[in-house]
């Protein structure tokens, strides 16, 4: 199982930038759902190609999965 990492960066203007690594498909959204709801309104969300890999194809691409969310 790949290492899964959640990183948070608090910007000077109060926005929070979240970076998620090691998740494939919708697992990223499930892992961060409660945190995102607690932090507030999502201003933007950038998904990587790994976010679109289905569970059936999880062994197809072994590269790192990252997505960025800014609140």
N, C-alpha and C positions, 0 to 999 in steps of 0.2 A: 504494500500500500504506500503510495507516495506521501511525502510529508505535506501537511496542510498548514498554511500560514495565513493569519489575518493581521494586517498592518493598518494602523490608524495614524494619520498626520493631521494635527490641528493647525490650521492656517491662521495668520494674524487677524484676518477679518472674521474669525469665528467659525468658518466652514470646516468640516471634517472630511478628509479624503481617506477612503478605505481602499486598500489593495488586498485582493484575495488570490492566493496561489495554491495550486495542488488539487483543485476541484474540477470535475468534468460534468458537463451537462447542467441540469438544474440543481445539482448538489450545492453549488455556490449560493444560489438564492435561498435554499433551505437553511444553510448554515448561518447566513447573515440576516435572515428575516427579522428576528426579534431585536437584534442590535439596530438595524435600520429603522424599525418602528420606534424604538426608544430615542434615537438621535433626532428624528424629525423628518421634515419634507426632503425628498430626494430631488436635487436640482438637475443632476445628469447621471447617466449610467453608461459606461463603455464596456461592452463585452468583447472578449477575445474569441478566436475561432473554437477554442476548447469548450466554450459554453454551449456550442451547438452540436457537440458530439453526444450521441445518444448512449445510453447505458450498454446497448448491444455492441457498440463500436469502441468501448472504452480502452481496449488494448491497441487500437489502430494507431493512435498518436500518443507517444510517451512524453511529449514536450510539456513544459511547465504551463499551467493555466493561470492567468492573471486577469483580473478585471478591476476597474476603478470606479468608485462611486463617490460623488461629492454631495454633501448636504448643505 
